[in-house]
Amino acid sequence: MIVIGGLAIGALLGVFSARKRGGGLGDILQYAAVYGILYGLAGMLITIVAHRMAL
């Protein structure tokens, strides 16, 4: 669940960041993808750590 949330939040932050910089559609899509991947990976690491600590 944290991974999906991180992916969605990252994509939204990427869209806002690209729009703020005045990017076109390609830039917006690329920023959304990169930020989504980074935040999704961070969410996955948080999930792994949380599961390890719960055991």
Secondary structure, 3 states (H helix, E strand, C coil): CHHHHHHHHHHHHHHHHHHHCCCCHHHHHHHHHHHHHHHHHHHHHHHHHHHHHHC
